[in-house]
Each structure stands twice: as structure tokens, then as C-alpha cells.
Amino acid sequence: MAESDVARETVGRSKDIKSGRGGSAGPACPTIAGDTRAGHGGAGEGSAMIASDLETGISRLREMIEAAEAVVPFTGAGISTECGIPDFRSPGGIWTKMRPIEFGDFLASQEARDESWRRRFAMEDQFGGAKPGRGHRALASLYKAGKVPGIITQNIDNLHQVSGFSAIDVVELHGNTTYATCLDCAKRYELAWVRERFTASGRSPDCPQCSGYIKTATVSFGQSMPEDAMRRAQELAESSDLFLAIGSSLVVWPAAGFPLAAKRAGARLAIINRDATDFDDVADLVVHDDIGAVLSPFIAH
């Protein structure tokens, strides 16, 4: 439920970043605390650093946040794993256990629609009680303090809204799995309504208003990305002076292009992710550590 079960996936590679799609980039930075290299900085600063330890990463991140006026977080599945929500692409993730249902299959097959809802309700039983983690709460604290004008997320779990973000300031690139919509008339349906009818009949219900298919409000494999969300994300990225990529492998395009858009517009880029990404060598700060541990000092008490 963290990152969309339905997002269109393309793998971004280092050569894409360095060949124009991702702007300019220099050599990779060694993992030495405080080490800097020219040519990577945004907003007029020519420095980059991969933090060698948690304390160094937190200290540098704090400096960058304090210096920034518009901090825009971009979150992926990694921020929600401590909440008990598994990701989809890592070893042992959901897609290693079951094949995603393509949007075309959902449209073409009653069986596929039924299976889609069976999976959704099974996930609800397992993960429906998830609460915002330390990362969510830290970003909500920065939002309430006026540092964060809005947040871009690849996640579909609604935890940013639960943590304190106004729904209007959460740009959901892959939709939201906590409710459903009719694909024809766009009428909203709550999951309890869908589940009651699915349980009674064993079949995915159609829209009573127009007979269209009802689907979770997520973006499936093969389904077009939402134009309004993509436009808003681009605007947020380009207006930021600090862009935080948090818990994302940065391999799902076109969403992975937003950190680079921010860099091209002059923002500094910080990447917080347990594993390395293809964008590490263009970032101003990289922290390879537990996301909750990195962000928990920013929770307002």
C-alpha cells in the first residue's frame, strides 16, 4: 500500500542522468563526512556530501532546512515501511509474490476486477491500521512551521494527510488507495460501500449512477499519470530551494524526474534513503540510513 501497486514503472539509469535528461553531474562523491566536490550544488552552492554517519547527516540536513525558505519533500515507499506497510519492488516485496494487474486487464475482465478487489481487501486487513511514522510526523512538523508549502508522494497510503498535511497540499502521483472512484463518471465511493457489495455478491460492483467500473483511486500499470498532479509536482519542484527525496529508489519515471527538475531550477537536493540511488552523485547531501532515525529530530514536541 505504500508505493502504488499500479504505477507505471521505468528504470532510470545513471547514463540518463548524465546525458541531458537529468542535467549535469560530476563524479560520484566518496563516503567521507564533510567531503565536498565542486559542481553539484544548487542555488549557487557548489558542494556535495555523502554523510558517513547518522549524526553528520542530521547536522547537515538541519543546516540546509534552516537556510531554506521552501522545502519540498518527495516521498517513496521507504518512509512508510516502519509503519508496517511493505514496499513493492524490493526483494521480498509485494511484486515478488504476485503479478500486478494491468489497467487494460482490469477494464477487459470481470475476473481481473474481482481479483483486484480481493487483493485490496486482503491488504486492508493486514495494513489498514497503519499510523504515520517518524518520517511522516517530522515532515508534518516542518509543514506546520511554514517550511513546507506542499509535498509530492509516490505513496498511496494517505499517511501524509493523517500526519497533519492538508489534503490540498499533498500531490499524489500514483493516487490514493483509501477510497474508490468510478472510471466513467468519477463519482467517489468509500471502501466500506464497495466491500459490503463485494462480500455479498463475490463480484466487483459497478457504479449505480452510470454502470461504470469502480476502482481504487490509484494509477495502475498501463494507466495514464494524472495530469494535474504531474503539473503541480513540477511547479512545486521548480519553486523549491531545497528538495528532499526520501525513501524512494528513484527508478520510477516520470516521477523520478522531479528531483532533477528541482536541481535544474537551482534548488539544493538532499537524498535520504537506506540504499544508494542513481542520483546520489548529483545531490548536495546523501544520507544512507534509517529514514525515521534521520528525520525524528525534526518532529516538533
C-alpha positions as a Python dict, from the first residue, in 0.01 Angstrom:
ca = {
    (1, 'M'): (0, 0, 0),
    (2, 'A'): (294, 237, 26),
    (3, 'E'): (402, 291, -331),
    (4, 'S'): (137, 249, -597),
    (5, 'D'): (50, -109, -688),
    (6, 'V'): (-31, 39, -1013),
    (7, 'A'): (233, 289, -1103),
    (8, 'R'): (386, 291, -1447),
    (9, 'E'): (742, 171, -1398),
    (10, 'T'): (1053, 252, -1596),
    (11, 'V'): (1403, 206, -1467),
    (12, 'G'): (1616, 520, -1462),
    (13, 'R'): (1988, 471, -1513),
    (14, 'S'): (2292, 679, -1439),
    (15, 'K'): (2354, 738, -1806),
    (16, 'D'): (2011, 904, -1833),
    (17, 'I'): (2102, 1145, -1554),
    (18, 'K'): (2430, 1241, -1711),
    (19, 'S'): (2316, 1265, -2073),
    (20, 'G'): (2080, 1557, -2052),
    (21, 'R'): (1766, 1406, -1905),
    (22, 'G'): (1892, 1469, -1556),
    (23, 'G'): (2102, 1782, -1600),
    (24, 'S'): (2474, 1799, -1539),
    (25, 'A'): (2652, 1577, -1295),
    (26, 'G'): (3008, 1531, -1187),
    (27, 'P'): (3194, 1231, -1045),
    (28, 'A'): (3048, 1033, -760),
    (29, 'C'): (3139, 1155, -415),
    (30, 'P'): (3320, 931, -172),
    (31, 'T'): (3160, 848, 162),
    (32, 'I'): (3361, 1085, 377),
    (33, 'A'): (3192, 1313, 629),
    (34, 'G'): (3232, 1673, 530),
    (35, 'D'): (3396, 1593, 196),
    (36, 'T'): (3282, 1826, -81),
    (37, 'R'): (3320, 1839, -455),
    (38, 'A'): (3256, 2134, -682),
    (39, 'G'): (2990, 2128, -944),
    (40, 'H'): (2700, 1965, -763),
    (41, 'G'): (2538, 2244, -567),
    (42, 'G'): (2206, 2403, -638),
    (43, 'A'): (2100, 2759, -566),
    (44, 'G'): (2450, 2884, -623),
    (45, 'E'): (2625, 2647, -385),
    (46, 'G'): (2886, 2417, -541),
    (47, 'S'): (2915, 2138, -286),
    (48, 'A'): (2804, 1780, -233),
    (49, 'M'): (2841, 1539, 56),
    (50, 'I'): (2759, 1179, 133),
    (51, 'A'): (2732, 1160, 511),
    (52, 'S'): (2948, 891, 668),
    (53, 'D'): (2731, 861, 979),
    (54, 'L'): (2387, 947, 1111),
    (55, 'E'): (2496, 1240, 1327),
    (56, 'T'): (2675, 1409, 1040),
    (57, 'G'): (2377, 1359, 811),
    (58, 'I'): (2130, 1505, 1060),
    (59, 'S'): (2353, 1804, 1132),
    (60, 'R'): (2399, 1890, 765),
    (61, 'L'): (2029, 1836, 691),
    (62, 'R'): (1935, 2071, 973),
    (63, 'E'): (2163, 2341, 831),
    (64, 'M'): (2007, 2302, 486),
    (65, 'I'): (1650, 2315, 621),
    (66, 'E'): (1722, 2622, 834),
    (67, 'A'): (1871, 2802, 534),
    (68, 'A'): (1581, 2717, 304),
    (69, 'E'): (1256, 2906, 256),
    (70, 'A'): (1067, 2646, 52),
    (71, 'V'): (1140, 2282, 138),
    (72, 'V'): (962, 2033, -87),
    (73, 'P'): (968, 1666, 20),
    (74, 'F'): (927, 1388, -235),
    (75, 'T'): (845, 1057, -67),
    (76, 'G'): (850, 694, -171),
    (77, 'A'): (771, 362, -10),
    (78, 'G'): (1068, 374, 226),
    (79, 'I'): (906, 634, 451),
    (80, 'S'): (613, 400, 523),
    (81, 'T'): (790, 69, 582),
    (82, 'E'): (841, 146, 952),
    (83, 'C'): (463, 181, 972),
    (84, 'G'): (430, -186, 877),
    (85, 'I'): (348, -121, 512),
    (86, 'P'): (571, -323, 277),
    (87, 'D'): (712, -177, -40),
    (88, 'F'): (651, -329, -380),
    (89, 'R'): (981, -358, -564),
    (90, 'S'): (1244, -464, -310),
    (91, 'P'): (1341, -831, -263),
    (92, 'G'): (1053, -988, -76),
    (93, 'G'): (824, -702, -178),
    (94, 'I'): (469, -748, -300),
    (95, 'W'): (557, -773, -668),
    (96, 'T'): (793, -1064, -598),
    (97, 'K'): (491, -1256, -468),
    (98, 'M'): (217, -1162, -714),
    (99, 'R'): (191, -1010, -1060),
    (100, 'P'): (38, -662, -1072),
    (101, 'I'): (-294, -632, -1251),
    (102, 'E'): (-259, -418, -1562),
    (103, 'F'): (-513, -144, -1625),
    (104, 'G'): (-609, -300, -1957),
    (105, 'D'): (-680, -630, -1785),
    (106, 'F'): (-892, -453, -1523),
    (107, 'L'): (-1103, -299, -1798),
    (108, 'A'): (-1130, -616, -2003),
    (109, 'S'): (-1201, -880, -1742),
    (110, 'Q'): (-1454, -920, -1463),
    (111, 'E'): (-1218, -1179, -1315),
    (112, 'A'): (-936, -924, -1304),
    (113, 'R'): (-1163, -666, -1139),
    (114, 'D'): (-1271, -921, -880),
    (115, 'E'): (-911, -1021, -810),
    (116, 'S'): (-809, -657, -778),
    (117, 'W'): (-1067, -603, -505),
    (118, 'R'): (-982, -932, -330),
    (119, 'R'): (-623, -812, -305),
    (120, 'R'): (-726, -468, -185),
    (121, 'F'): (-938, -600, 99),
    (122, 'A'): (-668, -851, 198),
    (123, 'M'): (-425, -559, 224),
    (124, 'E'): (-676, -362, 428),
    (125, 'D'): (-699, -647, 678),
    (126, 'Q'): (-318, -657, 707),
    (127, 'F'): (-218, -291, 690),
    (128, 'G'): (-536, -86, 732),
    (129, 'G'): (-443, 15, 1086),
    (130, 'A'): (-108, 169, 990),
    (131, 'K'): (-27, 502, 1157),
    (132, 'P'): (216, 775, 1043),
    (133, 'G'): (578, 703, 1128),
    (134, 'R'): (855, 930, 1246),
    (135, 'G'): (928, 1048, 893),
    (136, 'H'): (566, 1146, 830),
    (137, 'R'): (544, 1330, 1161),
    (138, 'A'): (870, 1517, 1104),
    (139, 'L'): (760, 1640, 761),
    (140, 'A'): (421, 1740, 906),
    (141, 'S'): (606, 1943, 1172),
    (142, 'L'): (801, 2128, 902),
    (143, 'Y'): (476, 2183, 712),
    (144, 'K'): (303, 2329, 1018),
    (145, 'A'): (606, 2550, 1081),
    (146, 'G'): (566, 2702, 734),
    (147, 'K'): (880, 2550, 585),
    (148, 'V'): (700, 2307, 352),
    (149, 'P'): (446, 2452, 104),
    (150, 'G'): (343, 2110, -21),
    (151, 'I'): (458, 1750, -54),
    (152, 'I'): (493, 1519, -353),
    (153, 'T'): (444, 1148, -289),
    (154, 'Q'): (457, 824, -483),
    (155, 'N'): (272, 657, -197),
    (156, 'I'): (-95, 571, -196),
    (157, 'D'): (-142, 512, 178),
    (158, 'N'): (-285, 853, 282),
    (159, 'L'): (-41, 874, 577),
    (160, 'H'): (76, 1226, 497),
    (161, 'Q'): (-280, 1351, 533),
    (162, 'V'): (-323, 1157, 857),
    (163, 'S'): (2, 1306, 991),
    (164, 'G'): (-130, 1661, 955),
    (165, 'F'): (-94, 1774, 594),
    (166, 'S'): (-399, 1932, 436),
    (167, 'A'): (-514, 1708, 152),
    (168, 'I'): (-490, 2000, -90),
    (169, 'D'): (-115, 2026, -22),
    (170, 'V'): (-42, 1657, -87),
    (171, 'V'): (36, 1581, -452),
    (172, 'E'): (-33, 1211, -503),
    (173, 'L'): (138, 1097, -822),
    (174, 'H'): (1, 744, -800),
    (175, 'G'): (-333, 817, -641),
    (176, 'N'): (-487, 710, -311),
    (177, 'T'): (-595, 361, -213),
    (178, 'T'): (-819, 462, 78),
    (179, 'Y'): (-1121, 528, -144),
    (180, 'A'): (-1253, 434, -488),
    (181, 'T'): (-1389, 614, -793),
    (182, 'C'): (-1599, 529, -1095),
    (183, 'L'): (-1380, 525, -1403),
    (184, 'D'): (-1659, 676, -1614),
    (185, 'C'): (-1835, 943, -1407),
    (186, 'A'): (-1565, 991, -1138),
    (187, 'K'): (-1814, 951, -851),
    (188, 'R'): (-1634, 872, -525),
    (189, 'Y'): (-1713, 557, -326),
    (190, 'E'): (-1589, 467, 19),
    (191, 'L'): (-1423, 129, 60),
    (192, 'A'): (-1682, 12, 313),
    (193, 'W'): (-1954, 56, 49),
    (194, 'V'): (-1753, -143, -208),
    (195, 'R'): (-1665, -416, 42),
    (196, 'E'): (-2026, -465, 152),
    (197, 'R'): (-2137, -525, -206),
    (198, 'F'): (-1832, -730, -299),
    (199, 'T'): (-1881, -956, 3),
    (200, 'A'): (-2250, -1002, -74),
    (201, 'S'): (-2206, -1090, -442),
    (202, 'G'): (-1842, -1200, -478),
    (203, 'R'): (-1813, -959, -768),
    (204, 'S'): (-1668, -613, -813),
    (205, 'P'): (-1966, -374, -806),
    (206, 'D'): (-2041, -136, -1091),
    (207, 'C'): (-2139, 227, -1045),
    (208, 'P'): (-2514, 257, -967),
    (209, 'Q'): (-2511, 601, -1126),
    (210, 'C'): (-2368, 517, -1469),
    (211, 'S'): (-2276, 143, -1466),
    (212, 'G'): (-1905, 225, -1498),
    (213, 'Y'): (-1633, 18, -1336),
    (214, 'I'): (-1535, 112, -980),
    (215, 'K'): (-1165, 102, -896),
    (216, 'T'): (-942, 219, -614),
    (217, 'A'): (-834, 577, -681),
    (218, 'T'): (-483, 467, -775),
    (219, 'V'): (-289, 477, -1101),
    (220, 'S'): (-249, 129, -1247),
    (221, 'F'): (27, -13, -1461),
    (222, 'G'): (-70, 98, -1809),
    (223, 'Q'): (-292, 382, -1685),
    (224, 'S'): (-207, 743, -1768),
    (225, 'M'): (-42, 951, -1497),
    (226, 'P'): (-273, 1221, -1356),
    (227, 'E'): (-205, 1543, -1548),
    (228, 'D'): (-299, 1780, -1267),
    (229, 'A'): (-80, 1603, -1012),
    (230, 'M'): (213, 1597, -1253),
    (231, 'R'): (173, 1968, -1324),
    (232, 'R'): (151, 2057, -956),
    (233, 'A'): (454, 1842, -875),
    (234, 'Q'): (657, 2016, -1145),
    (235, 'E'): (556, 2356, -1008),
    (236, 'L'): (650, 2259, -652),
    (237, 'A'): (984, 2116, -762),
    (238, 'E'): (1078, 2425, -962),
    (239, 'S'): (972, 2666, -686),
    (240, 'S'): (1167, 2488, -410),
    (241, 'D'): (1506, 2592, -281),
    (242, 'L'): (1555, 2258, -101),
    (243, 'F'): (1420, 1935, -244),
    (244, 'L'): (1416, 1628, -17),
    (245, 'A'): (1396, 1287, -188),
    (246, 'I'): (1300, 1048, 92),
    (247, 'G'): (1259, 673, 78),
    (248, 'S'): (1245, 648, -298),
    (249, 'S'): (1459, 427, -519),
    (250, 'L'): (1421, 697, -786),
    (251, 'V'): (1373, 441, -1062),
    (252, 'V'): (1005, 501, -1146),
    (253, 'W'): (971, 752, -1428),
    (254, 'P'): (840, 1009, -1491),
    (255, 'A'): (812, 1071, -1115),
    (256, 'A'): (1187, 1026, -1067),
    (257, 'G'): (1248, 1334, -1283),
    (258, 'F'): (1124, 1579, -1020),
    (259, 'P'): (1446, 1586, -812),
    (260, 'L'): (1633, 1672, -1129),
    (261, 'A'): (1380, 1940, -1220),
    (262, 'A'): (1440, 2099, -881),
    (263, 'K'): (1817, 2088, -931),
    (264, 'R'): (1791, 2246, -1275),
    (265, 'A'): (1579, 2526, -1125),
    (266, 'G'): (1852, 2600, -868),
    (267, 'A'): (1740, 2405, -561),
    (268, 'R'): (1968, 2202, -341),
    (269, 'L'): (1892, 1830, -336),
    (270, 'A'): (1911, 1600, -34),
    (271, 'I'): (1852, 1226, -69),
    (272, 'I'): (1758, 1021, 238),
    (273, 'N'): (1736, 653, 155),
    (274, 'R'): (1875, 336, 307),
    (275, 'D'): (2013, 220, -29),
    (276, 'A'): (2211, 408, -293),
    (277, 'T'): (2029, 565, -587),
    (278, 'D'): (2140, 662, -936),
    (279, 'F'): (2105, 1026, -832),
    (280, 'D'): (2344, 1022, -537),
    (281, 'D'): (2626, 1183, -733),
    (282, 'V'): (2417, 1487, -827),
    (283, 'A'): (2283, 1551, -476),
    (284, 'D'): (2411, 1810, -230),
    (285, 'L'): (2358, 1572, 61),
    (286, 'V'): (2305, 1197, 73),
    (287, 'V'): (2220, 1009, 393),
    (288, 'H'): (2211, 631, 370),
    (289, 'D'): (2039, 545, 696),
    (290, 'D'): (1706, 466, 856),
    (291, 'I'): (1458, 736, 748),
    (292, 'G'): (1283, 755, 1083),
    (293, 'A'): (1614, 796, 1263),
    (294, 'V'): (1727, 1071, 1025),
    (295, 'L'): (1404, 1271, 1046),
    (296, 'S'): (1292, 1215, 1404),
    (297, 'P'): (1495, 1514, 1537),
    (298, 'F'): (1268, 1737, 1326),
    (299, 'I'): (946, 1629, 1499),
    (300, 'A'): (801, 1921, 1694),
    (301, 'H'): (706, 1831, 2051),
}
